[in-house]
């Protein structure tokens, strides 16, 4: 089945350039030129991934991301001309899986698309179970105290990676490399944001395990 990618940017020439390169790689591309159109195409076309610009008329990329994430866990890559940490963190906190800062190298875009898609369809029979916690990487399902918790793919992969290696300490760079799956161009705050979101879901669930910060080093899934 062809992978369908929704490209959203109010600059039509950028959309066309992305479409050209993505179609060369075998992807099917649909395009939206503002936020409202993006939301409509998201509903009607059911894309497999979204490349989403932030600064757009009518509805900005942050709001589009928020609306999409309420309905789906499909991979979202934010594309923005702004490189400030605030913008990157805002996108990640809203549930984006990755971000690319303009001007970007087209090979980097393709590499990130491939990596995010590979993570979203990863084949793994593993299920990690602990007290009141089940992480199923095959079905991309997180259960907390028997209740399914909606979790973006990147967050779930990070939790699975830590939980299947309990008490092992990972640096932020190791997690970026091993979970994100390629040389990541962002900063270590990316990991911090995802850990923070996971902690909000897992806080006070069990006294037998926890996501621990190892100060000056990184993180671990601690079994007590």
C-alpha positions as CSV (number, residue, x, y, z in Angstrom):
1,X,0.0,0.0,0.0
2,X,1.3,3.5,-0.9
3,X,2.2,5.7,2.0
4,X,0.2,8.9,1.8
5,X,1.8,12.1,3.2
6,X,-0.1,15.3,3.7
7,X,2.2,18.3,3.2
8,X,1.0,21.6,4.7
9,X,2.6,25.0,4.0
10,X,1.1,28.3,2.8
11,X,4.1,28.7,0.4
12,X,3.0,26.7,-2.6
13,X,6.5,26.5,-4.1
14,X,7.7,24.7,-0.9
15,X,4.8,22.3,-1.1
16,X,5.6,21.5,-4.7
17,X,9.3,21.0,-4.0
18,X,8.5,18.6,-1.1
19,X,5.9,16.8,-3.3
20,X,8.5,16.4,-6.1
21,X,11.1,14.8,-3.8
22,X,8.6,12.7,-1.9
23,X,7.0,11.3,-5.0
24,X,10.5,10.4,-6.3
25,X,10.8,8.2,-3.2
26,X,7.5,6.5,-4.0
27,X,5.2,8.3,-1.6
28,X,1.7,9.6,-2.5
29,X,1.5,13.3,-1.6
30,X,-1.5,15.5,-1.0
31,X,-1.1,19.2,-0.3
32,X,-2.8,21.9,1.9
33,X,-2.0,25.6,1.8
34,X,-3.6,26.6,5.1
35,X,-4.5,25.1,8.5
36,X,-8.3,24.8,7.8
37,X,-7.7,22.9,4.5
38,X,-5.2,20.7,6.3
39,X,-7.7,19.7,8.9
40,X,-10.3,18.9,6.3
41,X,-7.9,16.8,4.2
42,X,-6.7,15.0,7.4
43,X,-10.3,13.9,8.0
44,X,-11.2,13.0,4.4
45,X,-7.9,11.6,3.1
46,X,-6.6,9.8,6.2
47,X,-2.9,10.3,5.5
48,X,-0.2,8.2,7.0
49,X,2.0,11.1,7.9
50,X,1.8,14.9,8.1
51,X,4.6,17.4,7.3
52,X,3.2,20.6,8.9
53,X,4.4,24.2,8.7
54,X,3.8,26.4,11.8
55,X,3.3,29.9,10.5
56,X,0.1,29.9,8.4
57,X,-3.0,32.0,8.0
58,X,-6.4,31.1,9.3
59,X,-5.1,28.4,11.7
60,X,-1.4,28.0,12.7
61,X,0.4,24.7,12.7
62,X,0.3,24.4,16.5
63,X,-3.5,24.4,16.5
64,X,-3.6,22.0,13.5
65,X,-1.2,19.6,15.4
66,X,-3.4,19.8,18.5
67,X,-6.6,19.0,16.6
68,X,-4.9,16.1,14.7
69,X,-3.4,14.7,17.8
70,X,-6.8,14.6,19.5
71,X,-8.0,12.3,16.8
72,X,-5.0,10.2,15.8
73,X,-1.5,9.1,16.7
74,X,-0.3,9.4,13.1
75,X,3.3,10.7,12.7
76,X,3.6,14.5,12.5
77,X,6.8,16.4,11.5
78,X,6.7,20.1,12.1
79,X,8.4,22.3,9.6
80,X,9.1,25.9,10.6
81,X,11.3,28.8,9.8
82,X,11.7,29.5,13.5
83,X,14.6,27.7,15.2
84,X,14.1,28.9,18.7
85,X,14.0,26.3,21.4
86,X,10.5,27.6,22.5
87,X,9.0,26.7,19.1
88,X,10.6,23.3,19.0
89,X,9.4,22.4,22.5
90,X,5.9,23.8,21.8
91,X,5.6,21.4,18.9
92,X,6.9,18.4,20.8
93,X,4.6,19.2,23.8
94,X,1.6,19.2,21.4
95,X,2.5,15.7,20.2
96,X,4.7,16.3,17.2
97,X,7.1,13.4,16.5
98,X,9.9,15.5,15.0
99,X,10.7,19.0,13.7
100,X,12.7,20.4,10.8
101,X,13.9,24.0,10.7
102,X,14.0,25.9,7.4
103,X,16.1,26.2,5.4
104,X,16.4,22.5,5.3
105,X,18.4,20.0,3.2
106,X,16.0,17.8,1.2
107,X,18.0,14.6,2.0
108,X,17.6,15.4,5.7
109,X,13.8,15.7,5.1
110,X,13.7,12.3,3.3
111,X,15.8,10.7,6.0
112,X,13.6,12.0,8.8
113,X,10.4,10.9,6.9
114,X,11.8,7.4,6.5
115,X,12.9,7.2,10.1
116,X,9.6,8.3,11.6
117,X,7.6,6.0,9.3
118,X,9.9,3.1,10.1
119,X,9.3,3.7,13.8
120,X,5.5,4.0,13.3
121,X,5.3,0.5,11.7
122,X,8.1,-1.2,13.6
123,X,7.8,-4.9,13.7
124,X,8.3,-6.2,17.2
125,X,6.6,-8.9,19.1
126,X,7.6,-7.5,22.5
127,X,5.2,-6.5,25.2
128,X,6.7,-5.2,28.5
129,X,4.6,-5.7,31.6
130,X,5.1,-4.4,35.1
131,X,2.8,-3.7,38.0
132,X,-0.2,-1.8,36.5
133,X,1.7,-1.1,33.3
134,X,1.7,-2.7,29.9
135,X,3.7,-1.4,26.9
136,X,2.8,-3.1,23.6
137,X,5.1,-1.9,20.9
138,X,3.4,-4.1,18.2
139,X,0.0,-2.5,18.6
140,X,1.4,0.8,19.9
141,X,-0.8,0.5,23.0
142,X,-0.1,1.8,26.5
143,X,-2.2,0.4,29.3
144,X,-2.0,2.0,32.7
145,X,-3.9,0.2,35.5
146,X,-5.8,-1.7,32.8
147,X,-6.9,1.5,30.9
148,X,-5.6,2.3,27.4
149,X,-3.9,5.6,27.4
150,X,-3.6,7.5,24.1
151,X,0.1,8.0,23.5
152,X,2.0,9.4,20.5
153,X,4.3,6.8,18.8
154,X,7.6,8.5,19.9
155,X,6.6,8.6,23.5
156,X,5.6,4.9,23.5
157,X,8.9,3.9,21.8
158,X,10.9,5.8,24.4
159,X,9.0,4.2,27.3
160,X,9.3,0.7,25.7
161,X,13.1,1.2,25.1
162,X,13.6,2.2,28.8
163,X,11.3,-0.4,30.3
164,X,12.7,-3.3,28.4
165,X,16.1,-2.4,29.8
166,X,15.2,-1.8,33.5
167,X,17.7,0.0,35.7
168,X,20.0,0.8,32.8
169,X,20.9,4.4,32.6
170,X,20.8,6.1,29.2
171,X,22.2,9.5,28.3
172,X,20.1,11.8,26.3
173,X,22.3,11.3,23.3
174,X,22.0,7.5,23.5
175,X,18.2,7.8,23.6
176,X,18.2,10.2,20.7
177,X,20.4,7.8,18.7
178,X,18.6,4.5,19.7
179,X,15.0,5.6,19.9
180,X,15.0,8.3,17.2
181,X,16.9,5.9,15.0
182,X,19.3,8.3,13.1
183,X,21.6,11.2,13.8
184,X,19.3,13.7,15.3
185,X,19.9,17.4,14.6
186,X,17.9,18.6,17.6
187,X,19.0,19.2,21.2
188,X,18.7,17.1,24.3
189,X,15.6,19.0,25.4
190,X,13.7,16.8,23.0
191,X,14.2,13.8,25.3
192,X,13.3,15.9,28.4
193,X,10.0,17.0,26.8
194,X,9.0,13.4,26.0
195,X,10.0,12.2,29.5
196,X,7.9,15.0,31.0
197,X,4.9,13.9,29.0
198,X,5.3,10.3,30.0
199,X,5.6,11.2,33.6
200,X,2.3,13.0,33.4
201,X,0.7,9.8,32.2
202,X,2.5,7.5,34.7
203,X,2.7,9.6,37.9
204,X,1.8,7.7,41.1
205,X,0.6,4.6,39.2
206,X,2.9,2.1,41.1
207,X,5.4,2.1,43.8
208,X,7.3,-0.7,42.2
209,X,8.8,1.2,39.3
210,X,9.4,4.8,38.1
211,X,11.0,6.9,35.4
212,X,14.0,8.3,37.2
213,X,16.3,11.2,36.3
214,X,20.0,10.4,36.9
215,X,21.3,13.9,37.5
216,X,24.1,14.9,35.1
217,X,23.7,11.7,33.1
218,X,20.2,10.9,31.8
219,X,17.3,8.6,32.5
220,X,16.4,5.1,33.5
221,X,13.3,3.0,34.1
222,X,13.9,2.0,37.8
223,X,12.6,-1.2,39.3
224,X,12.4,-1.0,43.1
